[in-house]
Amino acid sequence: MKPANHFVVLTAAGLAIAGCAGFPDAETTAKSAERMVNEAHTLGAPALIRRSVQDDSQRACSMIGGTGGGANLSQEQSAAIVKAARDSIQYPASGKLSGDWKTGEQLVTDGRGQRIVNGQVEKLPYNGALCTNCHAIDPKEVNAGNVGPSLAAYGAQRGNSEAVARYTYERIYNAWAFMPCSNMPRLGASGFLTPEQIAHVVAYLIEPGSPVNIKP
């Protein structure tokens, strides 16, 4: 009986070795996993399929093991990401970087946009910014996120000059122009928000009459 048992053990070990030898390498496995995720979650929607494909900047951020400031990026990688981010920024056709703060107020609390409803991408006239998911903004609002810094009194502290409006607009449009691999969504560069919508959010943050800048 012993020889038979040894034969079974040796055979199992041989199969295990053969199985390991035939397993795809790490790069092939990663590509296969990414393809399966894309096919499972994009539902054939062109807009979502485009968003599931990494650009060069996202690829660089993924290679360093995650987001959060790009501390492990090389100087060359960081400079390339900043340049690509700055090149992506487009401005409103009107040239006005600060729009209507009341419209902006609606946008920062609106979470609509590209949700999957009954197996289809929800069709809406516009997407919401949902800034309050990560930031405290209106000083009177207690139901606010704390992932990002508080933006309460943003304009009261910084003013509403053209320079402040431009900085705020560009930061919302593509935060990676200032902090490579930041967790801040690239709301304009991704096409999720239009330049006009971003200008409205800017107004909500910097205009003196906005609730953001009025002491509670």
ABEGO torsion letter per residue (X at the ends): XAAAAAAAAAAAAAAAAAAAAABBBAAAAAAAAAAAAAAAAAGGBAAAAAAABBBAAAAAAAAAGEBGGGAABBAAAAAAAAAAAAAABBBBAAGBABBBAAAAAAAAABABEGBBBGGBBBBBABBBAGAAAABBABAABABBBAABBBABGAAAAAEABAAAAAAAAAAAABAAAABBGBABBBAAAAGABBAAAAAAAAAAAABAABAAABBX
